[in-house]
């Protein structure tokens, strides 16, 4: 079953490393095969990192979006995960789940759990500490292995 997603006017999405943007009107799109998919509102820019949780999110995002650099970014992930464990012992279970998901190459779900750890505890946009992640794409399309 394909993944249908709608882009709002001027909204962007990253699919397999390519940035795709909507024009002045909303548009519906379908993904029919396996793809790494991240909405623009779920993308964290490096200059927006203001806490250890966002640092962890950012490195997972890099692994997900740029698989060609995964070896280096997985090393960074291990170091940042250790830092995060020291800084957030209250999130031990979430961090173990994130580690398991990254090892299983289920990066989108790891990002989703990481977003919950941001300040405020809500699963908001990585760009803010609050607000709901509207329509986040979670689909078999992003998870090639069942």
BAROTI-713596 format. One record per atom (N, C-alpha, C): x negated, y, z. Coordinates in steps of 0.05 Angstrom, whole numbers, m for minus. Layout:
BEGIN
     east    north       up
        X        Y        Z
...
//
This chain:
BEGIN
     east    north       up
      m17      m23        0
        0        0        0
      m18       25        0
      m13       44      m18
      m30       67      m19
      m25       86        5
      m45      102       10
      m43      123       30
      m34      149       17
      m11      159       25
       m2      185       15
      m10      207       34
      m20      229       24
      m25      251       41
      m18      277       26
      m11      297       41
       m3      322       30
      m22      343       39
      m32      359       21
      m50      381       28
      m33      407       27
      m36      423       47
      m23      449       49
      m37      467       29
      m24      490       23
      m38      509        5
      m66      516       16
      m86      515       m1
     m114      521        5
     m127      502       25
     m114      480       32
     m126      461       50
     m146      444       35
     m166      434       50
     m187      417       38
     m187      390       51
     m198      370       37
     m202      343       47
     m228      333       36
     m242      317       52
     m266      304       42
     m259      274       37
     m264      266       13
     m260      238        5
     m286      227       m7
     m298      208        7
     m323      196       m1
     m344      217       m7
     m346      237       10
     m366      258        8
     m359      281      m10
     m338      278      m26
     m330      300      m44
     m309      317      m31
     m312      343      m33
     m292      362      m21
     m271      367      m43
     m246      363      m36
     m224      368      m54
     m206      388      m41
     m198      408      m56
     m181      429      m45
     m155      432      m60
     m134      440      m45
     m108      446      m57
     m109      475      m68
      m92      480      m87
      m89      507      m97
      m71      524      m79
      m55      541      m92
      m37      559      m78
      m12      545      m68
       m7      520      m77
       17      506      m70
        9      479      m57
       27      469      m40
       21      442      m29
       21      421      m51
        6      400      m46
        5      378      m65
        4      351      m51
       17      331      m64
       17      304      m53
       m4      288      m69
      m18      271      m54
      m39      254      m67
      m36      226      m55
      m46      207      m71
      m46      179      m62
      m74      168      m65
      m83      152      m45
     m108      138      m47
     m100      108      m50
     m110       96      m71
     m103       68      m76
     m124       48      m69
     m148       57      m61
     m169       39      m54
     m183       49      m29
     m203       34      m20
     m218       41        4
     m233       67        0
     m230       86       19
     m244      111       17
     m248      123       45
     m270      137       49
     m275      152       73
     m260      179       70
     m243      185       88
     m223      207       85
     m223      224      110
     m227      250      108
     m226      267      131
     m215      294      122
     m193      302      135
     m180      328      129
     m198      351      138
     m196      373      125
     m212      396      131
     m209      405      160
     m185      402      171
     m181      411      199
     m194      391      219
     m202      367      209
     m215      348      226
     m246      350      224
     m255      366      206
     m284      369      202
     m295      390      221
     m316      382      234
     m330      400      253
     m355      410      240
     m359      437      240
     m383      449      230
     m404      450      252
     m429      448      244
     m450      447      264
     m450      471      283
     m444      495      272
     m443      519      289
     m420      519      309
     m401      501      307
     m379      499      325
     m384      481      349
     m408      469      350
     m414      450      371
     m420      467      396
     m403      463      417
     m406      478      442
     m405      460      466
     m405      434      462
     m405      415      484
     m416      388      474
     m423      371      493
     m435      345      486
     m415      328      470
     m390      330      476
     m370      314      462
     m369      321      433
     m371      347      427
     m371      355      399
     m397      348      385
     m418      347      400
     m444      338      389
     m441      308      380
     m429      292      397
     m424      264      391
     m405      262      366
     m384      277      366
     m365      277      344
     m379      284      318
     m396      304      319
     m410      313      295
     m428      292      283
     m443      278      300
     m461      257      289
     m445      233      278
     m422      226      290
     m405      205      279
     m394      214      252
     m386      240      251
     m376      251      226
     m397      249      204
     m422      255      210
     m443      253      190
     m447      224      180
     m445      205      199
     m448      177      191
     m425      170      172
     m401      179      178
     m377      173      163
     m377      186      135
     m384      211      134
     m382      226      109
     m406      221       91
     m430      217      103
     m454      213       87
     m467      186       93
     m456      165       84
     m466      138       90
     m495      134       80
     m504      149       61
     m531      146       51
     m552      154       72
     m544      170       92
     m562      178      114
     m555      164      140
     m541      142      138
     m531      128      162
     m553      119      180
     m575      109      170
     m597       98      187
     m607      120      206
     m613      143      195
     m623      165      212
     m601      174      232
     m577      177      222
     m555      187      239
     m546      167      260
     m550      141      254
     m544      121      275
     m564      123      298
     m589      130      291
     m609      134      312
     m602      158      329
     m593      179      315
     m584      203      330
     m560      197      347
     m542      181      336
     m518      173      351
     m525      160      377
     m544      141      376
     m552      126      400
     m563      146      421
     m579      165      413
     m590      184      433
     m568      202      444
     m550      212      427
     m529      230      436
     m509      214      453
     m504      189      446
     m486      173      463
     m497      170      491
     m523      166      493
     m536      163      520
     m533      190      535
     m537      212      522
     m534      239      534
     m505      242      544
     m486      234      527
     m458      237      534
     m450      220      557
     m461      196      558
     m456      178      581
     m466      191      607
     m489      204      606
     m499      217      630
     m482      241      638
     m473      256      618
     m457      280      623
     m428      275      630
     m417      253      620
     m389      247      624
     m385      218      634
     m394      212      658
     m389      185      669
     m359      178      671
     m342      199      672
     m313      195      674
     m302      184      648
     m317      184      627
     m307      175      601
     m320      149      592
     m329      134      612
     m344      109      606
     m329       90      587
     m303       86      592
     m288       67      575
     m285       78      547
     m279      104      544
     m277      115      517
     m304      114      502
     m326      119      516
     m352      118      504
     m360       89      495
     m352       70      511
     m357       42      504
     m340       35      479
     m316       44      478
     m299       39      454
     m310       53      429
     m320       78      433
     m332       92      410
     m356       77      400
     m373       67      419
     m397       52      411
     m389       27      395
     m369       13      405
     m359      m11      392
     m348       m5      364
     m333       16      362
     m322       24      336
     m343       32      316
     m364       46      325
     m386       54      307
     m401       30      298
     m406       11      316
     m420      m14      309
     m404      m29      288
     m377      m27      290
     m359      m41      271
     m354      m25      245
     m367       m2      244
     m364       17      221
     m336       28      218
     m322       30      240
     m295       41      240
     m298       70      251
     m310       87      234
     m317      114      243
     m293      132      247
     m272      129      231
     m249      146      234
     m236      143      262
     m233      118      270
     m221      113      296
     m240      123      319
     m266      120      315
     m285      131      334
     m283      161      337
     m279      174      314
     m275      203      315
     m250      211      329
     m229      195      325
     m203      200      338
     m206      199      369
     m220      178      378
     m224      176      407
     m241      198      418
     m261      205      402
     m279      227      410
     m264      253      413
     m245      258      395
     m229      283      396
     m214      285      422
     m205      262      433
     m190      263      458
     m208      272      481
     m234      270      478
     m252      277      500
     m258      307      501
     m250      322      480
     m256      350      479
     m242      364      502
     m251      388      509
     m240      403      531
     m209      405      528
     m196      401      550
     m167      401      549
     m155      374      547
     m171      354      538
     m162      327      538
     m141      320      516
     m132      340      501
     m113      333      480
     m127      325      455
     m114      310      439
     m126      301      414
     m122      323      393
     m137      344      397
     m134      367      379
     m154      368      357
     m153      389      342
     m172      393      321
     m200      395      332
     m220      385      319
     m247      388      329
     m256      417      329
     m242      434      315
     m249      462      313
     m240      478      337
     m221      467      353
     m211      480      376
     m210      461      399
     m204      471      422
     m202      454      446
     m173      446      450
     m155      457      434
     m127      450      438
     m113      447      412
      m88      438      413
      m72      435      389
      m72      407      379
      m51      399      366
      m48      372      357
      m61      368      330
      m71      345      325
      m82      338      299
      m59      329      282
      m48      347      267
      m24      342      251
      m30      324      228
      m16      302      226
      m18      285      202
      m45      273      198
      m60      268      218
      m86      256      214
      m83      230      199
     m100      226      180
      m97      202      164
     m110      178      178
      m94      159      185
     m105      134      195
      m91      113      179
     m106       99      163
      m94       80      144
     m114       58      138
     m104       36      128
     m122       15      119
     m141       25       97
     m134       47       84
     m151       58       64
     m178       66       76
     m178       76      101
     m203       85      113
     m216       62      129
     m202       40      132
     m212       18      148
     m213       m7      130
     m235      m11      115
     m236      m33       96
     m234      m60      108
     m244      m64      133
     m242      m90      146
     m219      m90      165
     m202     m110      165
     m179     m111      183
     m187     m115      212
//
